[in-house]
Amino acid sequence: MCGTRPWNDCYARPAWHGWPRGYSLVELVSALAVISVVAAIGVPKLSSYALQYRLSGGANQIAVDVSGARMKAIGENVYVRVQFGGQNSGILGFGSTYQVSTSDDGVTFTNIGPPRSLPSGINLYAFPQQIQFNRQGLASAPLTLWVYNQSSDWRVVTVNSVGRVRVQ
């Protein structure tokens, strides 16, 4: 039947019934090279996004816990204290943990659970090292927390004297 179609079948190869036809080695290697280049560009960016995500998560975690401490003081009519940092130097607290505690008289405090930890690689500086909320939810003093990671990126958590918490 040569010549009955617009192209010439007379010289067409017979169908091969072995392995199914696929990609050649050159096509696979070039696709792998393109994927490798894209991954080499994207992976460092992805790791920096993960650091930023942990930093924002740590700052927001502190803000939520401080706001929760204030609400507990108002709701349960008790004094609530949040103490920052495992290592403290005078009025400056620093480290990667903080502890929430309550008191009926404002003097003798009882811890609520174990100390809370920030995500790995995230630390804080607190000035002053603790904040205390009275029964009306007012803070003992304004508080500024600097939350940072290994890349020296910072988020600042502030609490004013009426108990409003902000993350910047």
Backbone bond lengths (Angstrom), bond angles and torsions (degrees), N, CA, C in turn:
res aa  C-N    CA-C-N  psi(-1)  N-CA   C-N-CA  omega(-1)  CA-C   N-CA-C  phi
1 M - - - 1.438 - - 1.526 111.57 -
2 C 1.236 117.78 33.19 1.455 120.29 177.97 1.510 110.15 -68.63
3 G 1.312 116.46 134.02 1.443 121.62 173.70 1.506 115.61 89.89
4 T 1.344 120.58 0.46 1.457 120.66 -179.52 1.519 112.08 -84.64
5 R 1.301 117.26 -17.72 1.459 121.04 178.63 1.524 108.93 -107.47
6 P 1.348 116.16 165.62 1.466 117.54 -179.08 1.524 112.85 -64.57
7 W 1.294 119.04 -21.10 1.459 120.30 176.24 1.515 108.21 -111.87
8 N 1.263 115.86 166.03 1.452 120.32 -174.56 1.515 109.90 -94.59
9 D 1.345 118.94 111.52 1.466 122.84 178.07 1.507 113.05 -86.66
10 C 1.241 116.90 -5.75 1.457 117.98 -173.16 1.514 112.01 -62.66
11 Y 1.323 116.49 -28.00 1.455 119.60 -177.10 1.522 112.27 -106.87
12 A 1.333 117.63 10.16 1.465 120.60 179.94 1.517 110.03 -67.97
13 R 1.319 115.60 146.78 1.461 120.41 179.03 1.519 109.61 -72.14
14 P 1.293 117.31 148.20 1.462 119.19 174.44 1.524 109.45 -70.12
15 A 1.321 117.33 153.04 1.467 121.70 178.98 1.517 109.50 -61.49
16 W 1.334 115.33 137.91 1.460 120.75 -179.14 1.509 107.15 -100.31
17 H 1.292 116.98 126.01 1.463 120.87 -175.24 1.519 112.53 -103.77
18 G 1.325 119.12 21.57 1.461 122.71 177.46 1.525 109.66 -86.43
19 W 1.320 115.40 -128.96 1.473 120.40 177.59 1.511 109.44 -66.63
20 P 1.354 116.98 146.56 1.465 117.95 176.51 1.522 110.32 -66.59
21 R 1.293 116.15 150.16 1.455 120.12 -178.46 1.518 108.89 -69.48
22 G 1.317 118.41 142.79 1.454 122.98 -178.28 1.506 110.00 -143.39
23 Y 1.336 115.78 -149.25 1.448 121.32 -179.15 1.515 110.00 -89.08
24 S 1.290 115.43 148.61 1.459 119.48 177.32 1.533 109.42 -79.04
25 L 1.304 115.75 166.03 1.453 121.32 -179.81 1.532 110.85 -63.12
26 V 1.311 117.80 -37.38 1.465 121.56 179.29 1.530 110.15 -63.85
27 E 1.332 117.76 -41.80 1.463 120.65 178.50 1.527 111.54 -64.70
28 L 1.318 117.44 -41.61 1.469 120.73 178.99 1.521 112.06 -65.44
29 V 1.324 117.10 -42.52 1.468 120.57 -179.69 1.524 110.46 -66.44
30 S 1.338 117.79 -41.27 1.466 118.83 -179.95 1.531 110.97 -68.45
31 A 1.335 118.73 -37.10 1.463 120.75 176.20 1.524 110.24 -64.90
32 L 1.324 116.93 -40.37 1.465 120.97 177.73 1.529 111.09 -64.18
33 A 1.318 117.73 -37.11 1.465 121.17 178.26 1.531 110.91 -65.80
34 V 1.315 117.70 -41.61 1.463 121.19 178.83 1.526 110.19 -64.69
35 I 1.325 117.27 -43.86 1.468 121.27 178.37 1.524 110.49 -62.45
36 S 1.322 117.67 -40.07 1.465 121.21 179.80 1.526 111.52 -64.33
37 V 1.314 117.60 -41.20 1.462 120.92 179.64 1.528 110.16 -65.44
38 V 1.319 117.07 -44.16 1.472 120.60 179.28 1.527 110.13 -63.29
39 A 1.335 117.44 -41.64 1.471 120.70 179.36 1.529 110.55 -66.15
40 A 1.331 117.72 -39.20 1.463 120.47 -179.77 1.528 111.40 -64.59
41 I 1.308 116.91 -31.46 1.456 120.37 177.80 1.523 110.69 -79.06
42 G 1.326 117.55 -39.40 1.460 121.73 -172.62 1.507 116.41 -81.82
43 V 1.322 119.47 -31.64 1.466 121.41 -174.46 1.527 112.80 -64.47
44 P 1.330 121.43 -44.57 1.474 118.59 177.02 1.527 112.56 -61.66
45 K 1.323 118.13 -37.50 1.456 120.34 177.03 1.518 110.16 -64.19
46 L 1.318 116.91 -40.39 1.456 121.29 -179.14 1.521 111.01 -63.61
47 S 1.335 117.57 -39.73 1.462 119.52 179.51 1.535 111.11 -68.84
48 S 1.330 117.77 -33.82 1.471 118.58 177.15 1.523 110.47 -70.18
49 Y 1.336 116.95 -33.77 1.464 119.48 174.97 1.520 110.67 -64.52
50 A 1.329 117.25 -38.01 1.467 120.42 178.98 1.530 110.48 -64.61
51 L 1.335 117.83 -40.22 1.473 120.76 176.90 1.526 110.91 -62.52
52 Q 1.324 116.89 -43.85 1.463 120.65 179.17 1.528 111.22 -65.15
53 Y 1.328 116.01 -37.62 1.461 120.59 179.58 1.529 110.54 -64.88
54 R 1.339 116.89 -44.24 1.471 119.86 178.50 1.522 110.95 -65.45
55 L 1.330 117.45 -38.65 1.458 121.07 178.78 1.528 110.97 -63.43
56 S 1.322 116.99 -48.75 1.467 120.03 178.19 1.518 110.87 -63.76
57 G 1.318 116.54 -38.89 1.464 120.16 178.07 1.517 112.38 -63.24
58 G 1.331 117.36 -40.75 1.466 120.76 178.30 1.515 112.05 -65.61
59 A 1.329 116.88 -43.05 1.472 120.60 178.88 1.528 110.83 -64.81
60 N 1.318 116.62 -42.78 1.466 119.73 179.03 1.522 111.59 -67.84
61 Q 1.328 117.27 -35.18 1.472 121.13 176.94 1.521 110.44 -60.48
62 I 1.319 116.83 -45.42 1.467 120.71 178.45 1.532 110.28 -63.30
63 A 1.335 116.65 -44.59 1.466 120.10 -179.04 1.526 111.08 -61.21
64 V 1.312 117.44 -41.73 1.464 120.72 179.75 1.518 110.52 -66.91
65 D 1.330 118.04 -42.31 1.469 120.16 -179.45 1.529 112.02 -68.00
66 V 1.327 118.06 -37.02 1.463 120.28 177.64 1.528 109.88 -68.25
67 S 1.334 116.84 -42.12 1.473 119.57 176.36 1.524 110.87 -63.00
68 G 1.335 116.20 -39.16 1.463 120.49 177.29 1.521 111.94 -64.73
69 A 1.332 117.01 -36.48 1.468 120.39 177.13 1.524 110.43 -64.63
70 R 1.308 116.54 -40.81 1.467 119.84 177.81 1.529 110.99 -63.64
71 M 1.326 116.41 -43.86 1.467 120.00 179.37 1.526 111.37 -65.03
72 K 1.333 116.31 -35.32 1.468 120.03 177.35 1.520 110.07 -65.34
73 A 1.333 117.49 -41.11 1.465 120.83 178.81 1.519 111.01 -60.61
74 I 1.304 116.89 -43.56 1.460 120.39 -179.89 1.521 110.89 -71.53
75 G 1.332 116.59 -47.81 1.457 121.27 -173.85 1.513 114.81 -67.87
76 E 1.343 116.53 -36.68 1.464 120.23 -177.38 1.528 112.52 -102.88
77 N 1.330 117.61 1.51 1.457 123.35 178.86 1.538 111.67 55.36
78 V 1.347 114.85 49.68 1.463 121.78 179.16 1.525 108.71 -132.15
79 Y 1.305 116.47 168.90 1.458 122.65 171.37 1.522 107.44 -88.16
80 V 1.316 116.89 138.05 1.469 121.41 178.74 1.516 108.24 -128.91
81 R 1.331 115.17 134.32 1.464 121.57 -179.81 1.516 109.13 -122.45
82 V 1.321 116.31 139.09 1.461 122.48 172.05 1.518 106.13 -118.28
83 Q 1.332 116.50 118.47 1.463 122.10 -178.21 1.518 108.75 -109.90
84 F 1.334 116.53 127.44 1.455 122.26 -171.89 1.513 111.81 -103.64
85 G 1.325 115.49 139.69 1.451 122.85 172.14 1.511 113.85 85.15
86 G 1.314 114.92 139.64 1.456 120.43 174.58 1.513 110.86 -80.17
87 Q 1.341 116.58 -32.53 1.463 120.97 176.52 1.517 107.18 -105.82
88 N 1.311 115.63 129.01 1.461 119.90 -179.95 1.519 109.61 -125.53
89 S 1.312 114.56 142.34 1.449 121.03 179.86 1.527 107.56 -130.01
90 G 1.320 116.09 99.04 1.467 119.20 -178.17 1.515 110.56 64.97
91 I 1.328 116.02 -120.04 1.459 119.15 -179.73 1.525 112.31 -98.14
92 L 1.345 118.22 3.80 1.452 122.45 179.60 1.526 109.21 -101.99
93 G 1.324 116.91 125.23 1.457 120.90 176.17 1.514 109.81 -106.64
94 F 1.330 117.40 139.51 1.458 119.76 177.16 1.515 109.45 -147.77
95 G 1.320 115.83 155.26 1.457 122.38 -178.11 1.513 110.01 145.55
96 S 1.344 116.10 -154.15 1.465 119.75 -179.18 1.525 111.76 -131.26
97 T 1.342 117.13 16.03 1.463 120.63 178.96 1.526 109.97 -132.47
98 Y 1.330 114.81 163.25 1.461 120.90 173.67 1.520 108.00 -152.67
99 Q 1.333 115.24 156.70 1.464 121.61 -173.76 1.529 109.89 -128.77
100 V 1.329 115.64 134.59 1.465 121.67 176.11 1.522 107.75 -104.91
101 S 1.339 116.94 134.55 1.462 120.93 179.67 1.522 109.65 -142.59
102 T 1.340 115.56 158.61 1.469 121.13 -178.51 1.518 110.46 -124.28
103 S 1.332 114.80 161.32 1.455 121.24 178.70 1.522 109.14 -151.98
104 D 1.329 115.77 144.43 1.462 119.87 174.76 1.524 111.75 -85.72
105 D 1.351 115.93 -28.12 1.459 119.02 -175.77 1.535 113.67 -109.18
106 G 1.336 117.90 -6.53 1.456 121.12 -179.25 1.515 114.06 83.23
107 V 1.332 117.18 4.96 1.467 120.99 -178.55 1.526 110.87 -119.02
108 T 1.321 116.81 -51.46 1.457 122.34 -177.79 1.530 108.77 -98.86
109 F 1.335 116.96 113.65 1.462 121.65 -175.54 1.521 111.11 -105.93
110 T 1.336 115.65 144.83 1.461 123.40 176.89 1.520 107.90 -117.29
111 N 1.344 115.91 128.80 1.462 120.32 -178.78 1.523 111.27 -66.02
112 I 1.320 115.37 143.39 1.460 121.81 173.76 1.522 106.66 -101.08
113 G 1.310 117.48 99.92 1.458 121.08 179.37 1.514 113.52 70.93
114 P 1.339 115.88 -174.34 1.470 120.19 179.45 1.529 110.90 -75.79
115 P 1.334 117.50 165.24 1.470 119.80 175.57 1.536 110.49 -58.26
116 R 1.303 116.42 144.16 1.466 121.32 179.89 1.518 109.17 -93.04
117 S 1.324 115.29 137.54 1.466 120.94 -177.73 1.516 110.79 -106.07
118 L 1.316 114.90 147.37 1.457 121.31 173.33 1.530 108.70 -81.64
119 P 1.338 118.18 163.46 1.469 120.06 176.60 1.529 110.88 -57.08
120 S 1.332 116.65 156.69 1.464 120.69 -176.66 1.523 110.81 -59.85
121 G 1.328 115.15 137.42 1.459 121.33 179.83 1.521 114.50 83.37
122 I 1.331 117.47 2.60 1.461 121.26 -179.23 1.525 108.56 -111.54
123 N 1.322 116.98 131.85 1.470 123.15 179.93 1.520 109.51 -129.91
124 L 1.343 115.20 173.16 1.456 119.27 -178.60 1.517 111.37 -143.00
125 Y 1.333 114.35 154.16 1.456 124.21 165.28 1.520 105.75 -119.91
126 A 1.314 117.14 134.26 1.465 121.04 179.96 1.519 109.64 -125.94
127 F 1.323 115.77 134.87 1.451 121.07 175.31 1.515 108.71 -134.41
128 P 1.302 119.92 112.98 1.459 129.34 -6.45 1.528 110.77 -72.08
129 Q 1.339 115.98 175.87 1.457 120.62 -173.73 1.521 113.77 -72.45
130 Q 1.309 118.38 -11.26 1.464 120.72 178.81 1.515 110.22 -147.91
131 I 1.327 114.22 158.40 1.453 120.66 173.26 1.519 106.84 -130.76
132 Q 1.313 115.05 140.13 1.464 120.74 -179.11 1.521 108.69 -125.42
133 F 1.323 115.60 134.00 1.458 121.28 177.03 1.521 108.77 -107.05
134 N 1.349 115.57 133.96 1.463 118.88 177.53 1.530 109.17 -84.02
135 R 1.297 116.21 -174.37 1.467 121.06 -175.53 1.526 113.39 -65.04
136 Q 1.321 117.35 -21.41 1.462 121.09 177.90 1.525 112.21 -92.01
137 G 1.338 117.67 -1.77 1.462 121.79 179.30 1.507 114.31 86.66
138 L 1.329 117.78 11.67 1.464 120.84 177.55 1.521 109.51 -84.96
139 A 1.317 116.36 140.87 1.464 121.55 -178.99 1.523 110.43 -80.03
140 S 1.325 115.06 148.82 1.467 120.40 179.00 1.525 110.96 -67.70
141 A 1.321 116.77 -33.62 1.468 122.29 178.57 1.526 107.21 -161.61
142 P 1.329 118.18 154.59 1.466 119.08 174.64 1.535 110.03 -61.36
143 L 1.303 116.30 149.29 1.463 121.97 -176.67 1.519 109.27 -128.45
144 T 1.323 115.99 139.80 1.459 121.75 172.35 1.520 107.90 -126.60
145 L 1.337 115.43 127.51 1.465 122.32 177.96 1.518 108.59 -118.37
146 W 1.314 117.02 132.40 1.444 121.68 173.34 1.518 106.66 -107.55
147 V 1.318 116.47 116.56 1.470 122.35 179.20 1.521 106.41 -104.92
148 Y 1.340 117.15 128.97 1.468 119.78 -173.97 1.524 110.92 -141.03
149 N 1.353 115.57 162.62 1.458 121.72 176.64 1.526 110.23 -119.90
150 Q 1.351 116.71 -172.91 1.468 120.70 -176.53 1.521 112.36 -68.91
151 S 1.323 117.24 -22.38 1.465 120.84 -179.85 1.520 112.43 -85.02
152 S 1.314 116.93 8.60 1.465 123.36 -178.25 1.520 112.82 62.62
153 D 1.319 117.36 29.67 1.461 121.51 171.17 1.523 107.22 -88.05
154 W 1.327 116.59 144.27 1.464 121.67 -173.68 1.515 111.92 -125.44
155 R 1.310 115.77 151.05 1.463 124.10 163.86 1.524 105.06 -131.74
156 V 1.307 116.96 141.76 1.456 121.56 -179.09 1.519 108.60 -112.73
157 V 1.328 115.60 127.35 1.463 122.27 175.77 1.522 106.14 -109.45
158 T 1.328 116.64 124.29 1.469 120.34 179.08 1.521 109.28 -120.60
159 V 1.322 114.59 145.46 1.460 122.21 174.99 1.523 106.09 -127.72
160 N 1.329 116.79 122.67 1.463 118.41 179.17 1.529 109.85 -88.05
161 S 1.315 116.77 178.41 1.473 120.15 -172.48 1.528 113.41 -69.64
162 V 1.336 118.10 -18.59 1.475 118.79 175.83 1.519 111.96 -92.12
163 G 1.340 116.70 2.16 1.463 121.03 173.51 1.512 116.06 96.87
164 R 1.318 118.26 6.06 1.468 119.85 178.89 1.528 110.37 -74.92
165 V 1.334 116.01 131.14 1.471 121.91 -177.16 1.526 108.76 -107.69
166 R 1.336 115.84 134.48 1.459 122.29 178.16 1.508 110.25 -131.88
167 V 1.337 116.14 141.22 1.464 122.26 172.56 1.513 107.59 -112.99
168 Q 1.333 116.34 126.07 1.469 120.99 -179.53 1.495 110.14 -123.04
